[in-house]
Amino acid sequence: MDFTVRELADSVAGILEGHSDRRITRAAGLDEAGADAVTFVAHPRFLKQLDGSPAGAVLLAPDAPKPSEFRGAVIRVASPH
């Protein structure tokens, strides 16, 4: 896997918020995601774990709030998982 965040968003028909040129080379769980990884949050109770996460991108539901301390890109999709 080697995509820009924009390419990844396009491939999942998502709406991109944030840096579109960041490179994503892997998928990872929220606890293991680094700057090169995409992760997801499917349940609101896990949103707080995004604060300070180094993940490069996260898949979130359209109505999920973006945690204020998350610096990666957000890709809004109907079904994040």
HELIX and SHEET records of a PDB file:
HELIX    1   1 VAL A    5  SER A   11  1                                   7    
HELIX    2   2 PRO A   44  LEU A   50  5                                   7    
SHEET    1   A 2 PHE A   3  THR A   4  0                                        
SHEET    2   A 2 ARG A  23  ILE A  24 -1                                        
SHEET    1   B 5 ILE A  15  GLU A  17  0                                        
SHEET    2   B 5 ALA A  73  ARG A  76 -1                                        
SHEET    3   B 5 ALA A  57  LEU A  60  1                                        
SHEET    4   B 5 ALA A  37  PHE A  40  1                                        
SHEET    5   B 5 ARG A  26  ALA A  27  1                                        
END                                                                             
